[in-house]
Amino acid sequence: MSYWHIDETHDPACTSWVASAQDHGDFPIQNLPYGLFSSAGASPRAGAAIGDAILDLAACVGAGLIDCAPLLEGQLNGLMALPVAERIALRRRISALLSDPAHRPAVEPLLHRAADCTLHLPARIGDYSDFYVGIHHANNIGRQFRPDNPLLPNYKYVPIGYHGRASSIRPSGDPLVRPRGQRKPPEAEVPVVGPTARLDYELELGVWIGAGNDLGSPIPISEAADHVAGFCLLNDWSARDFQAWEYQPLGPFLAKNFHSTISPWVVTPEALAPFRIAQPPRPEGDPAPLPYLSDADDQAHGALALTLEVYLSTQAMRDAGQPPMRLSQGPASNMYWTVSQIVTHHASNGCNLMPGDLLGSGTISAPTRDGYGSLMEISSGGREPIELPSGETRCFLEDGDEVTLRATASAPGHVSIGFGECRAMVVPAR
């Protein structure tokens, strides 16, 4: 495995001649995430975030500053498919271009103010699968329906997942139209059709697949990390009332496929190398992972030192000039299975993953209410409304509400990096 390779690009003493990169909360030079952006009148093209600017990577290739043909493709699938060694070499070259003042005359004209650009989905998403690896979330939700047995018997043996809908994934900033669907209120004799009354967010980590595998050829756990091209934030919105009515026997359908929001920057495994930590040990008495999911290196380095946060802003709060309210904060290490384990399990039956496929972790919650990753948990299924600074209360999301997810990677002796915003506002049903 090479996903904890640390080199000069991670040096905390490394600085950029791009002034806004210094002490930038998300995009210092130690990060350099990839994305797809467009400026006025131009087509989407590959870029790298640096401070409050975006470096036009396609233009760098055209100027002979970078040798990487996939950066000219208009989406990042080809870049994601590169071998790890080539990804590392590209990262080192971009870091050199942005840190060595000798390159400034050639590179500075290729920078764009991020505020003047539009960010797009970074890749053509062929398939999207969502997992359920946040054990505290699984316990909290399960306890609302099965107080004595919140976790089903398979949970600690198999990374639970389902196939979602790729066509409705949108980048941060795109509004969320409240979905319509079928639900059966407790007092109703028959189901009704209309806008969801229990709209919820879900705090998740998104995993971008890089190099794929051939159909029929599983991915060994010892090689799984090299098939991951990057990470993002994922808000897998849920209509809880639709879900309660439709999920048996086949699981989520219209409750989940109407919209998912991702942060548009691909934070690479290389950038996250300093923030690798050990997977938390399983509670005493829990079964060990089956052999195909067991790897000592993965257990020693397979988790990430990420702090995840959720913020809510209502129309009344914005009208009053009040800042968004933080609803929760907690570590991403509250995952029962590692990223490598979910990749390996996904391909264990011979399923072929492809560059640009997206996997969701499932909702990540902390053990306590201040770290819950959904309103379904925070409000105890709608029984305990939360109070907002505006005097409003919420059990579930209302029109005009805006939810923002954030993530920060931190480790002693290293510069912290972030993922950028994963944000969307709820607008009325059509």
C-alpha positions as CSV (number, residue, x, y, z in Angstrom):
1,M,0.0,0.0,0.0
2,S,1.2,3.5,-0.8
3,Y,-1.6,5.7,0.6
4,W,0.5,7.0,3.5
5,H,3.4,8.1,1.3
6,I,4.6,11.4,2.8
7,D,7.0,13.6,0.9
8,E,8.0,17.3,0.5
9,T,4.4,18.2,-0.6
10,H,3.3,17.7,3.0
11,D,6.1,19.7,4.6
12,P,4.4,22.3,6.9
13,A,7.2,24.7,6.0
14,C,6.2,24.6,2.3
15,T,4.4,27.8,1.3
16,S,2.9,29.1,-1.9
17,W,3.5,32.3,-3.8
18,V,-0.3,32.4,-4.0
19,A,-0.9,34.7,-1.0
20,S,-4.4,33.4,-0.2
21,A,-3.1,29.9,0.3
22,Q,-1.3,30.9,3.5
23,D,-3.3,29.6,6.5
24,H,-6.2,28.8,4.2
25,G,-8.7,26.7,6.2
26,D,-9.4,24.3,3.3
27,F,-6.9,24.7,0.5
28,P,-3.3,25.4,1.6
29,I,-0.6,24.1,-0.7
30,Q,-0.5,20.9,1.2
31,N,-4.0,20.0,-0.1
32,L,-4.2,20.6,-3.9
33,P,-7.6,18.9,-4.6
34,Y,-8.8,18.4,-8.1
35,G,-12.0,19.6,-9.6
36,L,-13.9,20.6,-12.7
37,F,-14.5,24.3,-13.1
38,S,-15.5,26.8,-15.8
39,S,-15.0,30.5,-16.1
40,A,-17.2,32.9,-18.0
41,G,-17.8,31.6,-21.5
42,A,-15.5,28.6,-21.2
43,S,-16.1,24.9,-21.1
44,P,-15.5,22.9,-17.9
45,R,-11.9,21.8,-17.4
46,A,-9.6,20.3,-14.8
47,G,-8.3,22.6,-12.0
48,A,-6.7,22.4,-8.7
49,A,-7.7,24.5,-5.7
50,I,-5.1,26.7,-4.1
51,G,-6.2,29.2,-1.5
52,D,-9.0,31.4,-3.0
53,A,-7.9,30.5,-6.6
54,I,-8.1,27.7,-9.1
55,L,-5.1,26.6,-11.2
56,D,-6.2,25.7,-14.7
57,L,-4.5,22.3,-15.1
58,A,-5.6,21.9,-18.7
59,A,-4.0,25.2,-19.6
60,C,-0.8,24.0,-17.7
61,V,-0.7,21.0,-20.0
62,G,-1.2,23.2,-23.0
63,A,1.6,25.5,-21.9
64,G,4.0,22.5,-21.4
65,L,4.2,23.0,-17.7
66,I,2.6,19.6,-16.9
67,D,2.8,16.4,-18.8
68,C,-0.6,14.6,-18.1
69,A,-2.9,14.0,-21.1
70,P,-5.9,13.0,-19.0
71,L,-6.2,16.6,-17.7
72,L,-7.4,17.6,-21.2
73,E,-10.4,15.3,-21.2
74,G,-13.0,17.7,-19.7
75,Q,-13.8,15.4,-16.8
76,L,-11.6,13.7,-14.2
77,N,-12.3,10.0,-14.9
78,G,-9.0,9.5,-16.8
79,L,-7.0,11.3,-14.0
80,M,-8.7,9.1,-11.4
81,A,-7.6,6.0,-13.3
82,L,-3.9,6.9,-13.2
83,P,-1.6,4.5,-11.2
84,V,-0.7,5.8,-7.8
85,A,2.9,6.5,-8.7
86,E,1.7,8.8,-11.6
87,R,-0.7,10.6,-9.2
88,I,2.1,11.2,-6.8
89,A,4.4,12.6,-9.5
90,L,1.6,14.9,-10.7
91,R,1.0,16.2,-7.2
92,R,4.7,16.9,-6.7
93,R,4.8,18.8,-10.0
94,I,1.8,21.0,-9.2
95,S,3.2,21.7,-5.7
96,A,6.5,22.8,-7.3
97,L,4.7,25.1,-9.7
98,L,2.9,26.8,-6.9
99,S,5.7,27.0,-4.4
100,D,8.8,27.9,-6.4
101,P,8.7,31.6,-7.3
102,A,10.7,30.8,-10.4
103,H,7.5,29.4,-11.9
104,R,5.3,32.3,-11.0
105,P,5.6,34.3,-14.3
106,A,4.4,31.3,-16.3
107,V,1.8,30.0,-13.9
108,E,0.2,33.1,-12.4
109,P,-1.7,33.9,-15.7
110,L,-3.3,30.5,-15.4
111,L,-4.9,31.2,-12.1
112,H,-8.6,32.1,-11.7
113,R,-10.5,33.6,-8.8
114,A,-12.6,30.8,-7.4
115,A,-15.4,33.3,-6.7
116,D,-15.6,34.0,-10.4
117,C,-15.9,30.3,-11.4
118,T,-18.5,27.6,-11.5
119,L,-17.7,24.2,-10.1
120,H,-19.2,21.1,-11.7
121,L,-19.4,17.4,-10.9
122,P,-15.7,16.4,-11.1
123,A,-16.3,13.1,-13.0
124,R,-18.8,11.2,-15.1
125,I,-20.4,9.0,-12.4
126,G,-21.1,5.7,-13.9
127,D,-22.4,4.0,-10.7
128,Y,-23.1,5.1,-7.1
129,S,-23.4,2.7,-4.1
130,D,-24.2,3.8,-0.6
131,F,-23.1,1.9,2.5
132,Y,-24.2,1.9,6.1
133,V,-20.9,1.8,8.1
134,G,-21.6,4.5,10.7
135,I,-22.3,2.1,13.6
136,H,-23.7,4.8,15.9
137,H,-26.1,5.9,13.3
138,A,-27.1,2.3,12.7
139,N,-27.7,1.9,16.4
140,N,-29.6,5.1,16.8
141,I,-32.0,4.5,13.8
142,G,-32.4,0.8,14.6
143,R,-33.2,1.6,18.2
144,Q,-36.2,3.8,17.1
145,F,-37.7,0.7,15.4
146,R,-36.2,-2.2,17.2
147,P,-35.3,-1.1,20.8
148,D,-34.1,-4.5,21.9
149,N,-32.2,-5.4,18.7
150,P,-31.2,-2.2,16.9
151,L,-28.5,-3.9,14.7
152,L,-29.5,-6.7,12.4
153,P,-27.5,-9.9,12.8
154,N,-25.4,-9.4,9.6
155,Y,-24.2,-5.8,10.5
156,K,-20.9,-6.8,12.2
157,Y,-20.0,-9.4,9.5
158,V,-20.8,-7.7,6.2
159,P,-20.5,-4.0,5.1
160,I,-24.1,-3.3,4.3
161,G,-24.8,-1.3,1.1
162,Y,-27.2,-0.7,-1.7
163,H,-27.0,0.7,-5.2
164,G,-28.2,4.3,-5.5
165,R,-29.0,6.6,-8.3
166,A,-26.1,8.4,-10.0
167,S,-28.1,10.7,-12.3
168,S,-29.4,12.8,-9.4
169,I,-26.1,13.6,-7.8
170,R,-25.3,17.3,-7.9
171,P,-22.4,19.6,-6.8
172,S,-22.5,21.9,-3.8
173,G,-24.7,24.9,-4.3
174,D,-27.4,23.3,-6.5
175,P,-30.8,23.7,-4.8
176,L,-32.7,20.7,-3.6
177,V,-36.3,20.5,-4.8
178,R,-38.5,19.0,-2.1
179,P,-39.5,15.6,-3.4
180,R,-43.0,14.3,-3.9
181,G,-43.9,10.8,-3.2
182,Q,-46.1,8.2,-1.5
183,R,-46.3,8.0,2.3
184,K,-48.7,6.6,4.8
185,P,-49.2,8.8,7.9
186,P,-50.0,6.8,11.1
187,E,-53.5,8.2,11.2
188,A,-54.3,7.5,7.5
189,E,-56.1,4.3,6.4
190,V,-54.4,4.5,2.9
191,P,-51.3,6.2,1.7
192,V,-51.2,9.7,0.3
193,V,-49.1,11.4,-2.4
194,G,-47.5,14.7,-1.9
195,P,-44.3,16.6,-0.8
196,T,-42.3,14.9,2.0
197,A,-43.0,16.1,5.5
198,R,-39.9,14.6,7.0
199,L,-37.0,15.7,4.8
200,D,-33.6,15.0,6.3
201,Y,-29.9,15.3,5.6
202,E,-27.3,12.6,6.0
203,L,-23.7,13.4,6.8
204,E,-21.5,11.0,4.7
205,L,-18.0,10.6,3.3
206,G,-17.9,10.1,-0.4
207,V,-15.2,7.8,-1.9
208,W,-14.2,8.2,-5.6
209,I,-13.0,5.0,-7.3
210,G,-9.8,5.3,-9.4
211,A,-8.4,2.3,-11.2
212,G,-11.1,-0.3,-11.6
213,N,-11.2,-4.1,-11.8
214,D,-12.3,-6.5,-14.5
215,L,-15.7,-8.2,-14.2
216,G,-15.2,-11.4,-12.3
217,S,-11.9,-10.3,-10.7
218,P,-12.2,-9.3,-7.0
219,I,-10.0,-6.7,-5.4
220,P,-7.9,-8.0,-2.5
221,I,-8.0,-6.1,0.7
222,S,-4.3,-5.5,0.5
223,E,-4.7,-3.7,-2.9
224,A,-8.0,-1.9,-2.2
225,A,-6.4,1.5,-1.2
226,D,-4.8,1.8,-4.6
227,H,-8.2,1.7,-6.2
228,V,-9.3,4.9,-4.3
229,A,-8.8,8.1,-6.2
230,G,-10.1,10.6,-3.7
231,F,-12.7,11.7,-1.2
232,C,-15.5,14.3,-0.9
233,L,-18.4,15.1,1.4
234,L,-21.7,13.6,0.6
235,N,-25.2,14.7,1.7
236,D,-27.5,11.8,0.8
237,W,-30.8,13.5,1.4
238,S,-33.6,11.3,2.7
239,A,-37.4,11.5,2.8
240,R,-38.0,9.6,6.0
241,D,-41.7,9.3,5.6
242,F,-41.4,7.8,2.1
243,Q,-38.7,5.5,3.4
244,A,-40.7,4.2,6.2
245,W,-43.5,3.2,3.9
246,E,-41.5,1.8,0.9
247,Y,-38.4,0.2,2.3
248,Q,-39.7,-3.3,2.8
249,P,-38.9,-5.6,1.1
250,L,-36.3,-4.1,-1.3
251,G,-35.0,-1.1,0.7
252,P,-34.7,2.6,-0.3
253,F,-36.1,3.9,-3.6
254,L,-37.9,7.2,-4.0
255,A,-36.9,8.2,-0.5
256,K,-33.3,8.5,-1.6
257,N,-33.0,8.8,-5.4
258,F,-34.3,12.4,-5.8
259,H,-31.0,14.3,-5.0
260,S,-27.6,13.7,-3.4
261,T,-25.2,16.6,-2.9
262,I,-21.4,16.3,-3.0
263,S,-18.5,18.7,-2.3
264,P,-17.0,19.3,-5.8
265,W,-13.3,19.0,-4.9
266,V,-11.6,15.6,-5.0
267,V,-9.3,15.5,-2.0
268,T,-6.7,12.9,-2.9
269,P,-5.4,10.0,-0.8
270,E,-2.0,11.5,-1.3
271,A,-3.1,14.8,0.4
272,L,-4.6,12.8,3.3
273,A,-1.5,10.7,3.9
274,P,-0.5,12.5,7.1
275,F,-4.0,12.1,8.5
276,R,-4.2,8.3,8.4
277,I,-4.9,6.7,11.8
278,A,-5.6,3.3,13.1
279,Q,-9.1,1.9,12.7
280,P,-10.7,2.0,16.2
281,P,-10.7,-1.5,17.8
282,R,-14.0,-3.4,17.7
283,P,-15.8,-3.7,21.0
284,E,-15.0,-6.7,23.1
285,G,-17.1,-9.7,21.9
286,D,-17.6,-8.4,18.4
287,P,-16.5,-10.9,15.6
288,A,-13.3,-10.3,13.8
289,P,-13.6,-9.4,10.1
290,L,-13.7,-12.4,7.8
291,P,-10.4,-13.2,6.2
292,Y,-11.1,-11.4,2.9
293,L,-11.8,-8.2,4.8
294,S,-8.9,-8.5,7.2
295,D,-5.5,-6.7,6.7
296,A,-3.1,-5.6,9.4
297,D,-1.9,-2.5,7.4
298,D,-5.5,-1.4,6.8
299,Q,-6.3,-1.8,10.5
300,A,-3.2,0.3,11.3
301,H,-3.8,3.1,8.8
302,G,-7.3,2.7,7.3
303,A,-9.1,5.4,9.2
304,L,-8.9,9.2,8.7
305,A,-8.4,12.0,11.3
306,L,-11.3,14.1,9.9
307,T,-13.6,16.3,11.9
308,L,-17.1,16.4,10.3
309,E,-19.5,19.3,10.9
310,V,-23.1,20.1,9.9
311,Y,-24.5,23.6,9.9
312,L,-28.1,24.8,9.4
313,S,-29.3,28.2,8.2
314,T,-33.0,29.1,7.9
315,Q,-34.5,32.0,5.9
316,A,-35.4,33.7,9.2
317,M,-31.8,33.4,10.4
318,R,-30.4,34.9,7.2
319,D,-33.0,37.7,7.3
320,A,-31.8,38.5,10.8
321,G,-28.2,38.4,9.9
322,Q,-27.6,35.4,12.1
323,P,-24.8,32.9,11.2
324,P,-25.6,29.3,10.5
325,M,-26.0,27.1,13.6
326,R,-23.8,24.1,14.0
327,L,-26.0,21.1,14.5
328,S,-23.2,18.5,15.0
329,Q,-19.5,17.8,15.1
330,G,-17.7,14.5,15.3
331,P,-14.8,12.4,13.9
332,A,-15.0,10.4,10.7
333,S,-13.4,7.5,12.6
334,N,-16.9,6.5,13.8
335,M,-17.0,4.0,10.9
336,Y,-17.3,0.3,11.7
337,W,-15.7,-0.6,8.4
338,T,-12.7,1.0,6.6
339,V,-12.8,2.4,3.1
340,S,-10.7,-0.4,1.9
341,Q,-13.1,-2.9,3.4
342,I,-16.1,-1.5,1.6
343,V,-14.2,-1.3,-1.7
344,T,-13.0,-4.9,-1.3
345,H,-16.5,-6.1,-0.3
346,H,-18.1,-4.3,-3.2
347,A,-15.9,-6.2,-5.6
348,S,-15.7,-9.4,-3.7
349,N,-18.3,-11.1,-5.9
350,G,-16.6,-10.0,-9.1
351,C,-18.5,-6.7,-9.5
352,N,-16.4,-4.4,-11.7
353,L,-15.8,-0.9,-10.3
354,M,-14.8,1.8,-12.7
355,P,-13.0,5.1,-12.6
356,G,-15.4,7.8,-11.4
357,D,-17.7,5.4,-9.5
358,L,-18.8,7.0,-6.2
359,L,-19.3,5.2,-2.9
360,G,-21.0,6.6,0.1
361,S,-20.0,5.7,3.6
362,G,-23.5,6.0,5.0
363,T,-24.4,8.4,7.7
364,I,-21.5,9.0,10.2
365,S,-22.6,9.8,13.7
366,A,-20.8,10.2,17.0
367,P,-22.0,8.4,20.1
368,T,-23.7,11.5,21.6
369,R,-26.4,13.9,20.3
370,D,-23.9,16.7,19.6
371,G,-22.3,14.5,16.9
372,Y,-25.4,12.9,15.3
373,G,-25.3,12.9,11.5
374,S,-29.0,13.4,10.8
375,L,-32.1,15.2,12.1
376,M,-33.8,11.8,12.4
377,E,-31.4,11.1,15.2
378,I,-31.1,14.6,16.7
379,S,-34.9,15.0,17.0
380,S,-35.4,11.4,18.1
381,G,-37.6,10.8,15.1
382,G,-39.4,14.1,15.4
383,R,-40.3,13.8,19.1
384,E,-37.6,16.3,20.4
385,P,-37.5,19.4,18.2
386,I,-34.2,21.4,18.2
387,E,-34.3,25.1,19.1
388,L,-32.6,27.6,16.7
389,P,-31.2,31.0,17.5
390,S,-34.1,32.6,15.6
391,G,-36.6,31.1,18.0
392,E,-37.7,28.6,15.4
393,T,-37.7,24.8,16.0
394,R,-37.0,22.0,13.7
395,C,-37.6,18.3,13.6
396,F,-37.1,18.0,9.9
397,L,-36.1,20.4,7.2
398,E,-38.4,23.1,5.9
399,D,-38.3,25.1,2.6
400,G,-35.7,27.8,2.7
401,D,-33.4,25.8,5.0
402,E,-29.8,25.5,3.9
403,V,-27.6,22.6,5.1
404,T,-23.8,22.8,4.9
405,L,-21.4,20.0,5.6
406,R,-17.7,20.6,6.3
407,A,-14.7,18.4,7.0
408,T,-11.2,19.2,8.3
409,A,-8.2,16.9,8.4
410,S,-5.8,17.6,11.3
411,A,-2.7,15.9,12.8
412,P,0.1,17.1,15.0
413,G,3.0,18.5,13.0
414,H,1.1,18.9,9.8
415,V,-0.9,21.7,8.1
416,S,-4.7,21.1,8.4
417,I,-6.6,20.8,5.1
418,G,-10.3,20.9,4.3
419,F,-12.8,19.5,1.8
420,G,-14.6,22.8,1.0
421,E,-18.4,23.1,1.4
422,C,-21.1,20.6,0.6
423,R,-24.1,22.9,0.6
424,A,-27.7,23.0,-0.7
425,M,-30.9,24.9,0.0
426,V,-34.3,23.3,0.1
427,V,-36.8,24.9,-2.3
428,P,-40.5,24.1,-2.5
429,A,-41.8,21.0,-4.3
430,R,-42.9,21.5,-7.9
